[in-house]
């Protein structure tokens, strides 16, 4: 099946978006599995008198969670700061600007 140039561009953008979403979900799964393992390990290796609920117990989940949150924002909220089609508008703007510059010298 043949696609127009515009359809090919949109198809490629859709593929990239799906890949980035899939990458986020893989990151989320790794986060859950690793942190569950670390918490279970800590729970089963407590010494007498040692408490489970300390910052060090949850520090990996906390800091990794911040990174995961930024990953989610990058994947799902890209339109918040730049709006939809911002990249396309900027590319067209620069192309038009360059077109005007080259016309002056010809």
GICORKA-V486458 format. One record per pair of residues at least 6 apart in sequence whose C-alpha atoms are under 8 Angstrom apart, sorted by the first residue. I is the first residue (numbers start at 1). J is the second residue. Records with the same first field share a line. If there is no record, write none. Layout:
# GICORKA-V486458
I->J + J
This chain:
# GICORKA-V486458
17->75
20->75
21->75 + 76
24->71 + 72 + 75
27->68
28->68
31->61 + 64 + 65
35->60 + 61
39->57 + 58
42->52 + 57
43->52
46->52
